């Protein structure tokens, strides 16, 4: 109830920046965000060209559930295409139908009628795709439950096709055909699930040749990470993807790689601490990272301490007390997003490169990289057990020792992290890194 009227800040239908950002890394020297004009690179164009990220949401998510994460990427100079999957993994997705009387509308109505809908439903101007529960076990996404592999594989295949279609549309926009796509857009003002502005004010002509449609970064969270792995394993077909980031992968649906079906691009994995304690899932995450390592690619596997599975979405920011008191999250939700972004930018600064011969050797996001190189931290020995919960809460929440006492102390969370920093402990645990030994299988004593 507290978030019904809550709105996250956003610039709707914003124009692309037409100037290069400055390269001052100290925020105190930057002035107003986006106003400082930086130097034009010697070999670069006068207006910047932006790298592209394709983002796949997790189970129960939508295209808007990760606005904080995607917005942070956009603020660093990325174009982020956040996809809303219509595979039954989201709570509900609305499909607007073409105008009444059009050929496309008649075809859509015939398709809807074929699925045994009532007559009023076939006459609606929209269709909905609701969440699909597994028939054999409604809780097949939880630890110690057998997944409905047929359902999940079908969903992954549809998700991959949707990501590829989204990429095609982005190439059309980059090729200068955005206005044609705009005319076919069905999410216009007044349509179901549409913004009150629709695409009004968007001049797609200014988007022509402003995107890097090669060297694309594929990013996903949870089930979206499963989707990302499948995309990366088909590098010959989806050769526009040059690296991947998997946030808190739900590994159970991931198939074993083969000699013809394996990851051959750089890969970063960032787990939440809660999911790290799900042993079977963490082993799959390690195997996926190891798969890319065996192909000779730079890889990292990390854990963001004090976080839970939904920390990389907007939910913990909208419901901070639930995250803190119920899920036992010890890291501030906003800080959790910042750390995930900083680690991701550190990874992309090492792996995302453009061809200098075409005058585009300098990427926009390199102008303001975080000063801390998280990926250079020492590997931790084994898997910690600092906040490991009881078995029934595995992957759901963390455990806090002497919680009642800590709750009664003012600013307990800040004091906790001050103590961790005083002990030399970082916000990130690094489990695997290039040229360094992989994480040990057994757990170690509490760090």
C-alpha atoms as one frame of an Amber mdcrd trajectory, in Angstrom:
protein
   0.000   0.000   0.000   2.854   2.381   0.752   4.127   2.285  -2.829   0.847
   2.697  -4.728   1.539   6.401  -5.299   5.324   6.037  -5.387   7.006   7.067
  -8.615  10.640   6.559  -9.489  12.193   9.609 -11.185  12.638   9.308 -14.931
  13.035  11.438 -18.035  10.419  10.135 -20.437  11.278  10.183 -24.132  14.593
  11.868 -23.408  16.831  12.924 -26.284  20.215  11.324 -26.819  23.130  13.381
 -25.553  24.872  15.223 -28.371  28.095  15.994 -26.543  30.871  13.942 -25.017
  30.924  13.876 -21.202  33.838  15.234 -19.240  36.366  12.844 -17.783  36.486
  14.145 -14.221  36.204  11.190 -11.890  35.621  13.194  -8.720  31.892  13.931
  -8.474  32.649  17.198  -6.631  34.240  18.582  -9.818  31.475  17.581 -12.222
  28.796  20.213 -11.599  25.268  19.478 -12.743  24.837  16.002 -14.156  24.981
  15.964 -17.943  25.837  19.661 -18.365  29.618  19.566 -18.561  30.869  19.192
 -22.114  33.990  17.100 -22.486  36.660  16.910 -25.130  36.020  15.192 -28.448
  38.439  12.251 -28.842  41.071  12.711 -31.569  39.829   9.745 -33.587  36.201
   9.940 -32.542  33.090  11.558 -34.060  31.859  14.933 -32.794  28.806  13.295
 -31.230  29.217  10.120 -29.162  28.057   6.691 -30.193  26.610   4.577 -27.403
  27.227   0.897 -26.594  24.134  -1.306 -26.406  22.961  -3.521 -23.541  20.184
  -6.097 -23.932  18.558  -6.831 -20.561  16.466  -9.896 -19.676  14.361  -9.836
 -16.493  13.965 -12.638 -13.977  11.066 -14.834 -12.903   8.183 -12.649 -11.734
   9.774  -9.519 -13.199   8.870  -7.085 -15.971  10.722  -4.614 -18.169  10.242
  -1.884 -15.519  11.309  -3.828 -12.399  14.979  -3.001 -12.907  14.727   0.715
 -13.650  17.359   1.621 -11.029  19.924  -0.781 -12.462  19.167   0.013 -16.102
  19.014   3.740 -15.362  22.471   3.613 -13.807  23.850   1.945 -16.924  22.156
   4.610 -19.069  23.679   7.373 -16.939  27.117   5.996 -17.826  26.461   6.178
 -21.564  24.787   2.879 -22.462  21.612   2.363 -24.448  19.705  -0.252 -22.430
  17.001  -2.270 -24.160  14.982  -3.823 -21.301  12.780  -6.594 -22.663   9.441
  -7.706 -21.221   9.172 -11.404 -21.920   5.823 -12.894 -22.888   6.717 -16.437
 -21.951   4.632 -16.614 -18.794   7.547 -15.780 -16.487   6.235 -12.306 -15.639
   3.188 -11.481 -13.484   1.322 -10.143 -16.518   2.241  -8.688 -19.890  -0.220
  -6.703 -21.977  -0.299  -7.178 -25.744  -2.084  -4.332 -27.515  -3.872  -5.323
 -30.697  -3.883  -3.430 -34.023  -6.685  -0.906 -34.791 -10.212  -2.196 -35.402
 -10.879  -3.067 -39.037  -7.261  -3.573 -40.031  -6.010  -6.811 -41.535  -3.616
  -7.232 -38.625  -6.527  -6.849 -36.183  -8.608  -9.521 -37.922  -5.637 -11.873
 -37.881  -5.083 -11.151 -34.182  -8.747 -11.730 -33.332  -8.689 -15.056 -35.173
  -5.603 -16.108 -33.232  -7.188 -15.085 -29.913 -10.445 -16.905 -30.725  -8.513
 -20.068 -31.509  -7.392 -20.200 -27.869 -10.969 -20.693 -26.578 -11.520 -17.188
 -25.245 -15.003 -15.852 -24.608 -16.536 -13.499 -27.171 -16.027 -10.373 -24.996
 -12.371 -11.317 -24.627 -11.946 -11.629 -28.390 -13.411  -8.131 -28.862 -10.966
  -6.424 -26.508  -8.285  -4.127 -27.862  -5.630  -6.016 -25.940  -4.608  -9.490
 -24.817  -2.773 -10.508 -21.647  -0.096 -13.095 -20.949  -0.213 -14.170 -17.297
   2.248 -16.042 -15.103   2.512 -19.765 -15.778   2.930 -22.132 -12.851   4.526
 -25.512 -13.402   1.866 -28.225 -13.399   3.938 -30.784 -11.524   5.199 -28.439
  -8.781   4.145 -24.813  -8.326   7.298 -24.214  -6.304   9.736 -25.621  -8.835
  11.829 -22.450  -8.651  12.730 -23.148  -5.002  15.645 -25.189  -3.635  15.102
 -28.952  -3.288  12.261 -28.913  -5.842  12.335 -30.609  -9.239  11.806 -28.079
 -12.021   9.379 -28.537 -14.891  12.148 -28.832 -17.458   9.820 -28.936 -20.466
   8.184 -25.653 -19.439  11.423 -23.894 -18.548  13.217 -24.961 -21.729  10.293
 -23.711 -23.821  10.366 -20.411 -21.947  14.107 -20.009 -22.474  13.721 -20.672
 -26.204  10.976 -18.035 -26.466  13.020 -15.584 -24.418  16.035 -16.028 -26.692
  13.850 -15.374 -29.753  12.452 -12.222 -28.106  15.939 -10.935 -27.301  17.036
 -11.515 -30.894  13.936  -9.711 -32.193  14.602  -6.789 -29.845  18.151  -6.580
 -31.180  16.814  -6.523 -34.746  14.553  -3.578 -33.874  17.495  -1.716 -32.350
  19.478  -2.222 -35.569  16.516  -0.825 -37.520  16.536   2.283 -35.336  20.299
   2.646 -35.767  19.881   2.251 -39.539  17.550   5.271 -39.629  14.255   3.389
 -39.882  13.019   4.319 -36.410  10.161   6.485 -37.683   8.743   3.492 -39.569
   8.794   1.448 -36.362   7.198   4.361 -34.525   4.219   4.256 -36.884   3.650
   0.590 -36.001   3.929   1.173 -32.260   0.742   0.071 -30.462   1.612   1.479
 -27.041   0.219   4.891 -27.841  -1.425   7.295 -25.371  -4.608   5.667 -24.093
  -3.521   2.113 -24.923  -3.363  -0.520 -22.224  -0.090  -0.327 -20.291   1.177
   2.617 -22.340   2.787   5.803 -21.139   0.590   8.895 -21.335   3.182  10.298
 -23.753   3.592   7.211 -25.897   6.471   8.014 -28.245   5.447  11.656 -28.655
   8.474  13.888 -28.927  10.879  11.101 -29.870  12.786  12.015 -33.020  14.192
   8.702 -34.197  16.098  10.427 -36.990  18.520  11.621 -34.305  19.099   7.985
 -33.306  20.480   7.007 -36.702  24.029   5.637 -36.432  24.202   6.519 -32.725
  24.384   2.956 -31.388  27.128   0.358 -31.359  25.142  -2.572 -32.716  28.165
  -4.812 -32.564  30.003  -5.643 -29.335  26.642  -5.824 -27.542  26.536  -6.753
 -23.853  23.937  -9.348 -22.830  22.745  -8.912 -19.233  20.195 -10.852 -17.205
  18.968 -11.403 -13.658  17.900 -14.785 -12.256  15.948 -16.490 -15.070  17.249
 -13.701 -17.291  20.754 -14.958 -16.519  19.664 -18.406 -17.704  18.527 -16.681
 -20.896  21.873 -14.895 -21.122  23.797 -18.176 -20.860  21.743 -19.652 -23.706
  22.443 -16.599 -25.885  26.171 -16.730 -25.144  26.339 -20.427 -25.999  25.045
 -19.653 -29.489  27.812 -17.200 -30.349  27.829 -18.123 -34.035  24.159 -17.234
 -34.421  24.202 -14.256 -32.053  27.654 -13.022 -32.997  26.753  -9.433 -32.144
  27.132 -10.266 -28.418  30.717  -9.835 -27.244  30.374 -10.311 -23.461  27.804
 -11.175 -20.815  26.857 -10.328 -17.227  24.768 -12.722 -15.146  23.194 -11.318
 -11.988  22.249 -13.967  -9.413  21.672 -16.724 -11.936  18.874 -19.233 -11.370
  20.953 -22.170 -12.501  18.541 -25.092 -12.264  17.160 -24.688 -15.831  20.661
 -24.301 -17.315  21.602 -27.226 -19.530  25.113 -28.655 -19.534  27.388 -27.156
 -22.146  28.734 -29.229 -25.017  31.651 -28.923 -27.416  29.330 -27.249 -29.939
  27.234 -25.363 -27.407  29.442 -23.478 -24.959  30.359 -19.951 -23.915  33.228
 -18.343 -25.821  33.011 -14.701 -24.671  34.071 -12.865 -21.475  31.664 -13.385
 -18.587  30.968 -11.777 -15.211  28.806 -13.337 -12.516  27.539 -11.347  -9.520
  25.659 -13.328  -6.885  23.666 -12.112  -3.941  24.877 -13.478  -0.628  21.523
 -15.215  -0.095  21.796 -17.135  -3.380  25.445 -17.962  -2.734  24.324 -20.169
   0.163  22.165 -22.257  -2.207  24.901 -24.817  -2.791  23.501 -26.602  -5.863
  22.767 -23.307  -7.581  26.185 -21.870  -6.710  27.873 -24.952  -8.158  26.023
 -24.348 -11.443  27.099 -20.696 -11.401  30.713 -21.820 -10.972  30.409 -24.343
 -13.789  29.048 -21.694 -16.169  31.938 -19.352 -15.352  34.412 -22.229 -15.663
  32.952 -23.050 -19.085  33.931 -19.603 -20.370  37.305 -19.814 -18.631  38.108
 -23.089 -20.418  37.484 -21.282 -23.714  40.303 -18.905 -22.805  38.056 -15.978
 -21.908  38.502 -13.564 -18.967  35.920 -14.444 -16.314  34.995 -13.358 -12.816
  32.585 -14.788 -10.257  31.724 -12.510  -7.346  29.233 -12.100  -4.516  27.829
  -8.806  -3.258  27.843  -9.156   0.515  24.760  -8.519   2.639  22.356  -8.763
  -0.313  19.381 -10.937  -1.236  18.025 -12.192  -4.544  15.900  -9.125  -5.321
  18.659  -6.647  -4.443  19.450  -6.066  -8.123  15.846  -5.045  -8.852  13.823
  -2.045  -7.649  11.984  -3.999  -4.954  14.479  -3.468  -2.136  14.561   0.261
  -2.871  10.752   0.426  -2.791  10.474  -1.814   0.277  13.645  -1.162   2.310
  12.118  -2.224   5.641  10.962  -5.560   4.258  14.417  -6.081   2.773  16.059
  -5.225   6.079  13.724  -6.733   8.695  12.220  -9.698   6.824  14.907 -10.698
   4.316  17.747  -9.665   6.674  19.545  -7.654   4.023  22.432  -5.816   5.694
  23.598  -3.661   2.786  21.696  -0.472   1.998  19.501  -1.128  -1.107  20.789
   1.911  -2.989  24.364   0.999  -2.128  23.717  -2.526  -3.418  22.765  -1.132
  -6.842  25.847   1.104  -6.827  28.184  -1.790  -6.018  26.651  -4.010  -8.714
  27.052  -1.216 -11.269  30.635  -0.434 -10.213  31.669  -4.082 -10.534  29.904
  -4.331 -13.905  31.640  -1.196 -15.211  34.976  -2.525 -13.983  34.311  -5.688
 -16.005  33.193  -3.828 -19.142  36.210  -1.511 -18.995  38.385  -4.623 -19.358
  36.382  -6.501 -21.988  34.344  -4.054 -24.108  36.520  -2.641 -26.880  35.688
  -0.978 -30.177  37.690  -0.838 -33.389  39.944   2.215 -33.373  40.301   2.087
 -37.144  36.760   3.431 -37.621  37.417   6.358 -35.289  35.320   4.953 -32.465
  38.015   3.576 -30.234  36.918   5.504 -27.139  33.675   4.442 -25.458  31.550
   7.003 -23.621  31.347   4.982 -20.421  35.130   5.044 -19.956  35.017   8.762
 -19.159  33.649   8.243 -15.638  34.625   4.811 -14.406  34.555   4.040 -10.666
  37.896   4.647  -9.007  37.861   1.273  -7.232  38.835  -1.868  -9.125  36.741
  -4.483  -7.344  37.817  -7.267  -9.681  41.431  -6.950  -8.549  40.548  -7.966
  -4.986  42.125 -11.135  -3.648  40.176 -14.355  -4.011  38.478 -15.520  -0.845
  39.240 -19.046   0.393  36.219 -21.264  -0.146  32.615 -20.238   0.440  31.887
 -18.109   3.530  29.103 -18.954   5.960  28.833 -15.619   7.733  25.086 -15.138
   7.231  24.068 -18.627   6.136  20.411 -19.168   7.101  18.618 -22.323   8.176
  17.849 -24.732   5.345  14.196 -23.695   4.985  15.273 -20.101   4.283  17.965
 -21.007   1.745  18.046 -18.515  -1.163  15.295 -16.453   0.495  16.963 -14.505
   3.269  20.075 -14.166   5.405  20.748 -14.844   9.076  21.953 -12.165  11.492
  23.523 -13.295  14.748  22.312 -11.455  17.851  19.804  -9.635  15.683  17.657
  -8.215  18.487  20.642  -6.526  20.102  21.796  -5.085  16.802  18.303  -3.781
  16.056  18.242  -1.835  19.302  21.519  -0.091  18.583  21.010   3.169  16.636
  22.361   3.053  13.111  23.178  -0.631  13.521  23.621  -1.264   9.813  26.080
   1.613   9.385  28.052   0.428  12.414  28.101  -3.099  11.035  29.674  -1.984
   7.765  32.083   0.364   9.528  33.284  -2.618  11.532  33.661  -4.725   8.372
  35.720  -2.014   6.693  37.859  -1.597   9.809  38.629  -5.313   9.619  39.663
  -4.901   5.989  36.630  -6.756   4.631  35.197  -5.672   1.315  31.641  -5.331
   0.023  32.499  -7.813  -2.720  33.805 -11.350  -2.469  35.741 -12.552  -5.529
  35.508 -16.323  -6.049  37.017 -16.727  -9.532  39.216 -14.484 -11.660  41.498
 -14.801 -14.721  44.716 -16.633 -13.996  43.752 -17.374 -10.414  42.577 -20.598
  -8.851  38.834 -21.240  -8.783  36.892 -21.247  -5.542  37.252 -24.360  -3.412
  34.264 -26.678  -3.147  34.143 -26.978   0.621  32.899 -24.298   2.975  35.300
 -22.541   5.268  34.784 -21.295   8.760  33.089 -17.972   9.314  35.135 -15.070
   7.988
